[in-house]
Amino acid sequence: MIQKDALRQFNSILRARVLPTTDLLIHHEPYKNESLESYLFRSANNNALKSLAELERSLSLPNGKPFSYKRYEQLSTSIGGSVSRLATMIPTIYQNNILMLNRHSLLNQQLALTTSKLCPCCVKQYGYGKIYWSLAALAVCEEHGVYLIDSCICKPDALLDTARPSYSVCKCGLDLRFEIGRPASDNAVMLAEEIVRLFNRIPKPGNSMLTNVFGGASDLILTDVLTLVALLGVLDSETGSIGVRLARPLVRLAYVVPAFEKAANALESWPAGVFPLFRAALGLNQYTPKPSVLMRKLSSLSEAIDGKVTPSVYKVFLAAQAAFMQTPSAWSPVHLSQKV
């Protein structure tokens, strides 16, 4: 009984805990579509703090983790910004493995909160970073058609962190705004445009790369699209490793970029575009299987991702498998089918 009373008292203390605030001299509102990281960096710089890391320490902000809704009032008081605006730009814990961002319900692994991604062209043009760059699967700037970056040329293997002096400046002193953006493929840019349009809830008239897959604009949900992109990015792996790779998503752009390209190429000519990934996943790049063998391999593949993707994506995946099964010419590797 004493232990229960002590536990209740301890829990009441935790609930009543007040988050630290620092009433900075200069307050400002976030820009449209500005990321939380970019906004906090601006606040730190405008108030003569050495880095974002210093502001994070003073406010006890979680680094690389989602925030609780209690942080809205804390940040509004400390650095400005209305609570309603902050609520849309802060990755917020909703329940279990689900987070909220810009009023989208996303899975925890669909946000890259431990890395810093940016488009040099955008930061140079607008002076701030975009909120949707934190989507783990996104690798391309839809406006400038270049790949995002998450490191400096001084140390390509070291990720950018919050200890750098400003949002666009590396710790080595290099201004990242003047990095030369690496052009992305047309398909990758098209996929990035659709993801950003969906994130911002901007309708697109007519058919598109994603509506052709999911059946209509009204059926498009961001978390489903991101799940499908992540799945297609690892689908050419060994069947036994696909579930593990989906549970531990890619966040470094060195790995996200090729995965995003694979997904974009598959989606551009759906469902035929996914057939090469099926062949790789099933180990069919050196021979043409019998129908019974193919059926058994496809069954193992579908079992490997069952429960690892959303129901809508699983339905789309099974439909693509059926199309593959009904297209015998797709079972053969290209170099073998050309000899026939």
HELIX and SHEET records of a PDB file:
HELIX    1   1 ILE A    2  ALA A   16  1                                  15    
HELIX    2   2 LEU A   36  ASN A   46  1                                  11    
HELIX    3   3 LEU A   52  LEU A   59  1                                   8    
HELIX    4   4 ARG A   71  ILE A   79  1                                   9    
HELIX    5   5 VAL A   83  MET A   89  1                                   7    
HELIX    6   6 ASN A  108  GLN A  110  5                                   3    
HELIX    7   7 PRO A  120  TYR A  126  1                                   7    
HELIX    8   8 ILE A  131  SER A  134  5                                   4    
HELIX    9   9 LEU A  176  PHE A  178  5                                   3    
HELIX   10  10 ASP A  186  PHE A  199  1                                  14    
HELIX   11  11 THR A  211  PHE A  214  1                                   4    
HELIX   12  12 ALA A  217  ASP A  219  5                                   3    
HELIX   13  13 LEU A  222  VAL A  234  1                                  13    
HELIX   14  14 THR A  239  ALA A  247  1                                   9    
HELIX   15  15 LEU A  253  GLU A  268  1                                  16    
HELIX   16  16 ALA A  272  VAL A  274  5                                   3    
HELIX   17  17 PHE A  275  ALA A  281  1                                   7    
HELIX   18  18 PRO A  291  ILE A  305  1                                  15    
HELIX   19  19 PRO A  311  MET A  325  1                                  15    
HELIX   20  20 PRO A  328  ALA A  330  5                                   3    
HELIX   21  21 VAL A  334  SER A  337  1                                   4    
SHEET    1   A 3 THR A  92  GLN A  95  0                                        
SHEET    2   A 3 ILE A  98  LEU A 101 -1                                        
SHEET    3   A 3 HIS A 104  LEU A 107 -1                                        
SHEET    1   B 2 SER A 151  CYS A 152  0                                        
SHEET    2   B 2 LYS A 155  LEU A 159 -1                                        
END                                                                             
